[in-house]
């Protein structure tokens, strides 16, 4: 089920781009710790 962007979509404002690597690491860790949640995603 691919998502389609809507006409009212606006970009997100990023407060601190230097935290992007940390955020990716946290997401990867959460995916491995909660496989059941990722299965229903």
PQR file of N, CA, C, O and H, with PARSE charges and radii, in Angstrom:
ATOM      1  N   UNK A   1       0.836  -1.164   0.000 -0.4000 1.5000
ATOM      2  CA  UNK A   1       0.000   0.000   0.000 -0.0000 2.0000
ATOM      3  C   UNK A   1       0.893   1.243   0.000  0.5500 1.7000
ATOM      4  O   UNK A   1       1.248   1.736   1.070 -0.5500 1.4000
ATOM      5  N   UNK A   2       1.258   1.751  -1.158 -0.4000 1.5000
ATOM      6  CA  UNK A   2       2.109   2.946  -1.222 -0.0000 2.0000
ATOM      7  C   UNK A   2       1.325   4.193  -0.822  0.5500 1.7000
ATOM      8  O   UNK A   2       0.151   4.345  -1.159 -0.5500 1.4000
ATOM      9  H   UNK A   2       0.969   1.351  -2.028  0.4000 1.0000
ATOM     10  N   UNK A   3       1.990   5.062  -0.110 -0.4000 1.5000
ATOM     11  CA  UNK A   3       1.325   6.294   0.303 -0.0000 2.0000
ATOM     12  C   UNK A   3       1.519   7.360  -0.762  0.5500 1.7000
ATOM     13  O   UNK A   3       2.568   7.435  -1.401 -0.5500 1.4000
ATOM     14  H   UNK A   3       2.943   4.938   0.164  0.4000 1.0000
ATOM     15  N   UNK A   4       0.518   8.163  -0.938 -0.4000 1.5000
ATOM     16  CA  UNK A   4       0.548   9.232  -1.921 -0.0000 2.0000
ATOM     17  C   UNK A   4       0.638  10.568  -1.194  0.5500 1.7000
ATOM     18  O   UNK A   4      -0.126  10.813  -0.260 -0.5500 1.4000
ATOM     19  H   UNK A   4      -0.334   8.103  -0.419  0.4000 1.0000
ATOM     20  N   UNK A   5       1.565  11.439  -1.610 -0.4000 1.5000
ATOM     21  CA  UNK A   5       1.625  12.755  -0.969 -0.0000 2.0000
ATOM     22  C   UNK A   5       0.366  13.560  -1.293  0.5500 1.7000
ATOM     23  O   UNK A   5      -0.160  13.487  -2.403 -0.5500 1.4000
ATOM     24  H   UNK A   5       2.185  11.240  -2.369  0.4000 1.0000
ATOM     25  N   UNK A   6      -0.098  14.308  -0.334 -0.4000 1.5000
ATOM     26  CA  UNK A   6      -1.283  15.128  -0.555 -0.0000 2.0000
ATOM     27  C   UNK A   6      -0.866  16.549  -0.912  0.5500 1.7000
ATOM     28  O   UNK A   6       0.284  16.943  -0.716 -0.5500 1.4000
ATOM     29  H   UNK A   6       0.330  14.367   0.568  0.4000 1.0000
ATOM     30  N   UNK A   7      -1.800  17.292  -1.426 -0.4000 1.5000
ATOM     31  CA  UNK A   7      -1.518  18.662  -1.847 -0.0000 2.0000
ATOM     32  C   UNK A   7      -1.191  19.566  -0.663  0.5500 1.7000
ATOM     33  O   UNK A   7      -0.500  20.571  -0.829 -0.5500 1.4000
ATOM     34  H   UNK A   7      -2.734  16.971  -1.585  0.4000 1.0000
ATOM     35  N   UNK A   8      -1.675  19.226   0.521 -0.4000 1.5000
ATOM     36  CA  UNK A   8      -1.433  20.077   1.683 -0.0000 2.0000
ATOM     37  C   UNK A   8      -0.187  19.679   2.472  0.5500 1.7000
ATOM     38  O   UNK A   8       0.010  20.152   3.591 -0.5500 1.4000
ATOM     39  H   UNK A   8      -2.236  18.410   0.656  0.4000 1.0000
ATOM     40  N   UNK A   9       0.654  18.815   1.902 -0.4000 1.5000
ATOM     41  CA  UNK A   9       1.875  18.382   2.578 -0.0000 2.0000
ATOM     42  C   UNK A   9       2.858  19.541   2.666  0.5500 1.7000
ATOM     43  O   UNK A   9       3.083  20.251   1.685 -0.5500 1.4000
ATOM     44  H   UNK A   9       0.494  18.431   0.992  0.4000 1.0000
ATOM     45  N   UNK A  10       3.443  19.728   3.846 -0.4000 1.5000
ATOM     46  CA  UNK A  10       4.489  20.729   4.020 -0.0000 2.0000
ATOM     47  C   UNK A  10       5.727  20.045   4.581  0.5500 1.7000
ATOM     48  O   UNK A  10       5.617  19.072   5.328 -0.5500 1.4000
ATOM     49  H   UNK A  10       3.260  19.151   4.642  0.4000 1.0000
ATOM     50  N   UNK A  11       6.878  20.540   4.232 -0.4000 1.5000
ATOM     51  CA  UNK A  11       8.126  19.972   4.724 -0.0000 2.0000
ATOM     52  C   UNK A  11       8.248  20.202   6.225  0.5500 1.7000
ATOM     53  O   UNK A  11       7.647  21.118   6.787 -0.5500 1.4000
ATOM     54  H   UNK A  11       6.967  21.330   3.626  0.4000 1.0000
ATOM     55  N   UNK A  12       9.037  19.352   6.850 -0.4000 1.5000
ATOM     56  CA  UNK A  12       9.270  19.483   8.281 -0.0000 2.0000
ATOM     57  C   UNK A  12      10.442  20.416   8.532  0.5500 1.7000
ATOM     58  O   UNK A  12      11.389  20.456   7.746 -0.5500 1.4000
ATOM     59  H   UNK A  12       9.525  18.609   6.394  0.4000 1.0000
ATOM     60  N   UNK A  13      10.381  21.148   9.599 -0.4000 1.5000
ATOM     61  CA  UNK A  13      11.475  22.023   9.990 -0.0000 2.0000
ATOM     62  C   UNK A  13      12.404  21.228  10.900  0.5500 1.7000
ATOM     63  O   UNK A  13      11.976  20.704  11.928 -0.5500 1.4000
ATOM     64  H   UNK A  13       9.612  21.116  10.237  0.4000 1.0000
ATOM     65  N   UNK A  14      13.660  21.140  10.523 -0.4000 1.5000
ATOM     66  CA  UNK A  14      14.644  20.384  11.293 -0.0000 2.0000
ATOM     67  C   UNK A  14      15.356  21.346  12.222  0.5500 1.7000
ATOM     68  O   UNK A  14      15.950  22.328  11.777 -0.5500 1.4000
ATOM     69  H   UNK A  14      14.008  21.566   9.687  0.4000 1.0000
ATOM     70  N   UNK A  15      15.296  21.061  13.515 -0.4000 1.5000
ATOM     71  CA  UNK A  15      15.896  21.952  14.503 -0.0000 2.0000
ATOM     72  C   UNK A  15      17.413  21.815  14.539  0.5500 1.7000
ATOM     73  O   UNK A  15      18.123  22.819  14.596 -0.5500 1.4000
ATOM     74  H   UNK A  15      14.813  20.263  13.877  0.4000 1.0000
ATOM     75  N   UNK A  16      17.919  20.577  14.507 -0.4000 1.5000
ATOM     76  CA  UNK A  16      19.361  20.360  14.622 -0.0000 2.0000
ATOM     77  C   UNK A  16      19.754  19.154  13.777  0.5500 1.7000
ATOM     78  O   UNK A  16      19.592  18.013  14.210 -0.5500 1.4000
ATOM     79  H   UNK A  16      17.342  19.761  14.461  0.4000 1.0000
ATOM     80  N   UNK A  17      20.265  19.398  12.590 -0.4000 1.5000
ATOM     81  CA  UNK A  17      20.613  18.325  11.659 -0.0000 2.0000
ATOM     82  C   UNK A  17      21.766  17.470  12.162  0.5500 1.7000
ATOM     83  O   UNK A  17      21.945  16.346  11.694 -0.5500 1.4000
ATOM     84  H   UNK A  17      20.397  20.325  12.239  0.4000 1.0000
ATOM     85  N   UNK A  18      22.544  17.976  13.098 -0.4000 1.5000
ATOM     86  CA  UNK A  18      23.666  17.192  13.615 -0.0000 2.0000
ATOM     87  C   UNK A  18      23.192  15.984  14.428  0.5500 1.7000
ATOM     88  O   UNK A  18      23.981  15.081  14.709 -0.5500 1.4000
ATOM     89  H   UNK A  18      22.398  18.889  13.478  0.4000 1.0000
ATOM     90  N   UNK A  19      21.921  15.959  14.805 -0.4000 1.5000
ATOM     91  CA  UNK A  19      21.375  14.833  15.566 -0.0000 2.0000
ATOM     92  C   UNK A  19      20.801  13.734  14.670  0.5500 1.7000
ATOM     93  O   UNK A  19      20.265  12.750  15.181 -0.5500 1.4000
ATOM     94  H   UNK A  19      21.280  16.692  14.576  0.4000 1.0000
ATOM     95  N   UNK A  20      20.901  13.879  13.348 -0.4000 1.5000
ATOM     96  CA  UNK A  20      20.321  12.906  12.424 -0.0000 2.0000
ATOM     97  C   UNK A  20      20.929  11.521  12.586  0.5500 1.7000
ATOM     98  O   UNK A  20      20.198  10.531  12.590 -0.5500 1.4000
ATOM     99  H   UNK A  20      21.337  14.678  12.933  0.4000 1.0000
ATOM    100  N   UNK A  21      22.233  11.428  12.717 -0.4000 1.5000
ATOM    101  CA  UNK A  21      22.889  10.124  12.862 -0.0000 2.0000
ATOM    102  C   UNK A  21      22.433   9.435  14.144  0.5500 1.7000
ATOM    103  O   UNK A  21      22.193   8.227  14.147 -0.5500 1.4000
ATOM    104  H   UNK A  21      22.827  12.233  12.713  0.4000 1.0000
ATOM    105  N   UNK A  22      22.313  10.181  15.215 -0.4000 1.5000
ATOM    106  CA  UNK A  22      21.835   9.619  16.481 -0.0000 2.0000
ATOM    107  C   UNK A  22      20.400   9.108  16.335  0.5500 1.7000
ATOM    108  O   UNK A  22      20.062   8.044  16.853 -0.5500 1.4000
ATOM    109  H   UNK A  22      22.508  11.161  15.213  0.4000 1.0000
ATOM    110  N   UNK A  23      19.575   9.855  15.641 -0.4000 1.5000
ATOM    111  CA  UNK A  23      18.186   9.449  15.430 -0.0000 2.0000
ATOM    112  C   UNK A  23      18.079   8.169  14.629  0.5500 1.7000
ATOM    113  O   UNK A  23      17.274   7.295  14.950 -0.5500 1.4000
ATOM    114  H   UNK A  23      19.850  10.719  15.220  0.4000 1.0000
ATOM    115  N   UNK A  24      18.894   8.054  13.576 -0.4000 1.5000
ATOM    116  CA  UNK A  24      18.892   6.827  12.774 -0.0000 2.0000
ATOM    117  C   UNK A  24      19.310   5.628  13.615  0.5500 1.7000
ATOM    118  O   UNK A  24      18.742   4.543  13.492 -0.5500 1.4000
ATOM    119  H   UNK A  24      19.548   8.764  13.315  0.4000 1.0000
ATOM    120  N   UNK A  25      20.312   5.833  14.471 -0.4000 1.5000
ATOM    121  CA  UNK A  25      20.787   4.759  15.353 -0.0000 2.0000
ATOM    122  C   UNK A  25      19.681   4.334  16.311  0.5500 1.7000
ATOM    123  O   UNK A  25      19.491   3.140  16.543 -0.5500 1.4000
ATOM    124  H   UNK A  25      20.774   6.715  14.571  0.4000 1.0000
ATOM    125  N   UNK A  26      18.959   5.286  16.863 -0.4000 1.5000
ATOM    126  CA  UNK A  26      17.862   4.982  17.781 -0.0000 2.0000
ATOM    127  C   UNK A  26      16.740   4.222  17.076  0.5500 1.7000
ATOM    128  O   UNK A  26      16.164   3.298  17.651 -0.5500 1.4000
ATOM    129  H   UNK A  26      19.114   6.255  16.674  0.4000 1.0000
ATOM    130  N   UNK A  27      16.428   4.600  15.845 -0.4000 1.5000
ATOM    131  CA  UNK A  27      15.383   3.909  15.088 -0.0000 2.0000
ATOM    132  C   UNK A  27      15.792   2.474  14.799  0.5500 1.7000
ATOM    133  O   UNK A  27      14.979   1.560  14.937 -0.5500 1.4000
ATOM    134  H   UNK A  27      16.896   5.350  15.378  0.4000 1.0000
ATOM    135  N   UNK A  28      17.040   2.264  14.399 -0.4000 1.5000
ATOM    136  CA  UNK A  28      17.538   0.915  14.138 -0.0000 2.0000
ATOM    137  C   UNK A  28      17.479   0.063  15.397  0.5500 1.7000
ATOM    138  O   UNK A  28      17.069  -1.096  15.347 -0.5500 1.4000
ATOM    139  H   UNK A  28      17.700   3.006  14.287  0.4000 1.0000
ATOM    140  N   UNK A  29      17.880   0.626  16.510 -0.4000 1.5000
ATOM    141  CA  UNK A  29      17.833  -0.088  17.784 -0.0000 2.0000
ATOM    142  C   UNK A  29      16.390  -0.462  18.144  0.5500 1.7000
ATOM    143  O   UNK A  29      16.131  -1.585  18.576 -0.5500 1.4000
ATOM    144  H   UNK A  29      18.213   1.568  16.551  0.4000 1.0000
ATOM    145  N   UNK A  30      15.468   0.461  17.972 -0.4000 1.5000
ATOM    146  CA  UNK A  30      14.064   0.192  18.284 -0.0000 2.0000
ATOM    147  C   UNK A  30      13.491  -0.892  17.380  0.5500 1.7000
ATOM    148  O   UNK A  30      12.706  -1.724  17.836 -0.5500 1.4000
ATOM    149  H   UNK A  30      15.679   1.373  17.621  0.4000 1.0000
ATOM    150  N   UNK A  31      13.876  -0.896  16.093 -0.4000 1.5000
ATOM    151  CA  UNK A  31      13.394  -1.924  15.169 -0.0000 2.0000
ATOM    152  C   UNK A  31      13.843  -3.308  15.606  0.5500 1.7000
ATOM    153  O   UNK A  31      13.091  -4.274  15.473 -0.5500 1.4000
ATOM    154  H   UNK A  31      14.514  -0.221  15.722  0.4000 1.0000
ATOM    155  N   UNK A  32      15.061  -3.414  16.125 -0.4000 1.5000
ATOM    156  CA  UNK A  32      15.571  -4.709  16.566 -0.0000 2.0000
ATOM    157  C   UNK A  32      14.985  -5.131  17.910  0.5500 1.7000
ATOM    158  O   UNK A  32      14.829  -6.325  18.166 -0.5500 1.4000
ATOM    159  H   UNK A  32      15.672  -2.629  16.233  0.4000 1.0000
ATOM    160  N   UNK A  33      14.662  -4.178  18.762 -0.4000 1.5000
ATOM    161  CA  UNK A  33      14.108  -4.499  20.076 -0.0000 2.0000
ATOM    162  C   UNK A  33      12.614  -4.804  20.026  0.5500 1.7000
ATOM    163  O   UNK A  33      12.086  -5.465  20.920 -0.5500 1.4000
ATOM    164  H   UNK A  33      14.789  -3.208  18.554  0.4000 1.0000
ATOM    165  N   UNK A  34      11.930  -4.326  18.985 -0.4000 1.5000
ATOM    166  CA  UNK A  34      10.480  -4.515  18.891 -0.0000 2.0000
ATOM    167  C   UNK A  34      10.087  -5.117  17.544  0.5500 1.7000
ATOM    168  O   UNK A  34       9.417  -4.453  16.753 -0.5500 1.4000
ATOM    169  H   UNK A  34      12.359  -3.789  18.259  0.4000 1.0000
ATOM    170  N   UNK A  35      10.491  -6.366  17.264 -0.4000 1.5000
ATOM    171  CA  UNK A  35      10.175  -6.962  15.961 -0.0000 2.0000
ATOM    172  C   UNK A  35       8.671  -7.141  15.742  0.5500 1.7000
ATOM    173  O   UNK A  35       8.204  -7.080  14.604 -0.5500 1.4000
ATOM    174  H   UNK A  35      11.035  -6.905  17.907  0.4000 1.0000
ATOM    175  N   UNK A  36       7.917  -7.359  16.802 -0.4000 1.5000
ATOM    176  CA  UNK A  36       6.466  -7.499  16.659 -0.0000 2.0000
ATOM    177  C   UNK A  36       5.826  -6.222  16.153  0.5500 1.7000
ATOM    178  O   UNK A  36       4.927  -6.260  15.313 -0.5500 1.4000
ATOM    179  H   UNK A  36       8.296  -7.410  17.726  0.4000 1.0000
ATOM    180  N   UNK A  37       6.286  -5.101  16.658 -0.4000 1.5000
ATOM    181  CA  UNK A  37       5.767  -3.813  16.214 -0.0000 2.0000
ATOM    182  C   UNK A  37       6.105  -3.568  14.747  0.5500 1.7000
ATOM    183  O   UNK A  37       5.282  -3.047  13.994 -0.5500 1.4000
ATOM    184  H   UNK A  37       7.017  -5.071  17.340  0.4000 1.0000
ATOM    185  N   UNK A  38       7.305  -3.942  14.346 -0.4000 1.5000
ATOM    186  CA  UNK A  38       7.711  -3.751  12.956 -0.0000 2.0000
ATOM    187  C   UNK A  38       6.941  -4.682  12.024  0.5500 1.7000
ATOM    188  O   UNK A  38       6.730  -4.349  10.858 -0.5500 1.4000
ATOM    189  H   UNK A  38       7.974  -4.365  14.957  0.4000 1.0000
ATOM    190  N   UNK A  39       6.516  -5.848  12.524 -0.4000 1.5000
ATOM    191  CA  UNK A  39       5.764  -6.794  11.705 -0.0000 2.0000
ATOM    192  C   UNK A  39       4.377  -6.254  11.353  0.5500 1.7000
ATOM    193  O   UNK A  39       3.861  -6.534  10.271 -0.5500 1.4000
ATOM    194  H   UNK A  39       6.687  -6.119  13.472  0.4000 1.0000
ATOM    195  N   UNK A  40       3.771  -5.484  12.260 -0.4000 1.5000
ATOM    196  CA  UNK A  40       2.444  -4.935  11.969 -0.0000 2.0000
ATOM    197  C   UNK A  40       2.523  -3.594  11.253  0.5500 1.7000
ATOM    198  O   UNK A  40       1.491  -3.039  10.874 -0.5500 1.4000
ATOM    199  H   UNK A  40       4.190  -5.256  13.139  0.4000 1.0000
ATOM    200  N   UNK A  41       3.680  -3.084  11.069 -0.4000 1.5000
ATOM    201  CA  UNK A  41       3.884  -1.794  10.406 -0.0000 2.0000
ATOM    202  C   UNK A  41       3.450  -1.812   8.976  0.5500 1.7000
ATOM    203  O   UNK A  41       3.558  -0.799   8.285 -0.5500 1.4000
ATOM    204  H   UNK A  41       4.518  -3.535  11.377  0.4000 1.0000
TER
END
